[in-house]
Structures are given as C-alpha cells and as structure tokens.
C-alpha cells in the first residue's frame, strides 16, 4: 500500500512539473512594418485558443481583429489562467492567450 501511494505522489509531482515547464512559452510574430514603426505599443485585440486532448483537437477558432493597415504584432502566450485550466483538467483542455498589439503614432 505504501508503494502505491509513493508511486501516486511521484506521478502528481511529475504532472505538476511538466505543466510548469510550458508556463513561459511566448511567440511574437510581427506583421507588416510593425518593427520599423515608431510609437507607443497598445493592445488592439485579444482572444483565447482552446484545444481538447492535450492539443490534438481544436475547440474554437478565435476571430482576433487586426488593424486595417496590417501593421501589428501577434503575441501568443501561455498565461497563469491557461496554466490553471490545463492543471485542473489534467491537460484534457488546453488554452493559449492571443494578443494583437499596434503602435500609436
């Protein structure tokens, strides 16, 4: 009985550690002349992408707006809320936050 508890605790520790390893995943994609544009960075739109079964089946296709001139930066992040969703569901549901940033002139 003790060995079974020890194995179970090792399993939960391994799950917690693996969930925390993805906490700093960030992807930044500049579109158009965003990187050459001067100005203050502002949040234009945001959304959340959700998957089922550890990222195998997409549940939604978020429609995140972009500016009409096309100059923006799309930032995909694994935030604390996403970590909680992933942790409470054991990875069955996974989500990522999407932010679209522009620069004010």
C-alpha positions in Angstrom: 0.0 0.0 0.0 2.8 2.4 0.8 4.5 1.8 -2.6 1.3 2.6 -4.4 1.0 5.9 -2.5 4.6 6.7 -3.3 4.1 6.0 -7.0 0.9 8.2 -7.0 2.8 11.1 -5.3 5.6 10.8 -7.9 3.0 10.8 -10.7 1.4 14.0 -9.4 4.8 15.7 -8.9 5.8 14.8 -12.4 2.5 16.2 -13.8 2.9 19.5 -11.8 6.5 19.9 -13.1 5.6 19.2 -16.7 2.7 21.7 -16.5 5.0 24.4 -15.2 7.6 23.9 -17.9 5.2 25.3 -20.5 4.4 28.4 -18.4 6.9 30.7 -20.3 6.0 29.8 -23.9 5.6 33.0 -25.8 5.5 33.5 -29.6 5.8 37.0 -31.1 5.1 37.5 -34.8 5.5 40.9 -36.4 3.3 41.6 -39.4 3.8 44.4 -41.9 6.1 47.2 -40.9 5.4 46.8 -37.2 9.0 46.5 -36.2 10.0 49.7 -38.2 7.1 51.7 -36.9 7.8 54.2 -34.1 5.3 54.9 -31.3 3.7 53.6 -28.1 2.7 50.0 -28.1 -1.0 49.4 -27.4 -3.3 46.4 -27.1 -5.6 46.2 -30.2 -7.5 42.9 -29.6 -7.3 39.7 -27.6 -8.6 36.2 -27.7 -8.1 32.7 -26.5 -7.4 29.5 -28.4 -8.7 26.3 -26.8 -7.8 22.6 -27.6 -9.1 19.3 -26.3 -7.0 16.2 -25.5 -3.6 17.7 -25.0 -3.7 20.0 -28.0 -4.9 17.4 -30.5 -8.4 18.7 -31.3 -9.1 22.5 -31.7 -12.3 23.6 -29.9 -12.6 27.1 -31.3 -11.2 29.4 -34.0 -10.9 32.8 -32.3 -11.6 35.7 -34.6 -9.0 38.2 -33.3 -9.2 41.5 -35.2 -6.2 43.1 -36.8 -5.7 46.8 -37.8 -6.7 47.8 -41.3 -3.1 48.9 -42.2 -1.9 45.4 -41.3 1.0 46.6 -39.1 0.7 44.7 -35.8 2.4 42.1 -33.6 0.6 38.9 -32.7 1.7 37.6 -29.3 0.6 34.1 -28.3 1.3 33.4 -24.6 0.7 30.6 -22.0 -0.6 32.7 -19.1 -1.3 31.8 -15.5 -5.1 31.3 -16.3 -4.1 28.9 -19.1 -1.9 27.0 -16.6 -4.8 26.7 -14.2 -7.2 25.4 -17.0 -4.6 22.9 -18.1 -3.8 21.9 -14.5 -7.4 21.4 -13.3 -8.3 19.4 -16.3 -5.1 17.3 -16.3 -4.3 18.5 -19.8 -7.6 17.4 -21.4 -8.4 21.1 -22.1 -5.5 23.4 -23.1 -5.7 27.1 -23.9 -3.4 29.9 -25.0 -4.0 33.6 -24.9 -3.6 35.7 -28.1 -3.0 39.4 -28.1 -2.7 41.7 -31.1 -0.6 44.9 -30.5 -0.2 48.0 -32.5 1.8 51.2 -32.2 0.3 54.6 -31.7 2.0 57.3 -33.7 
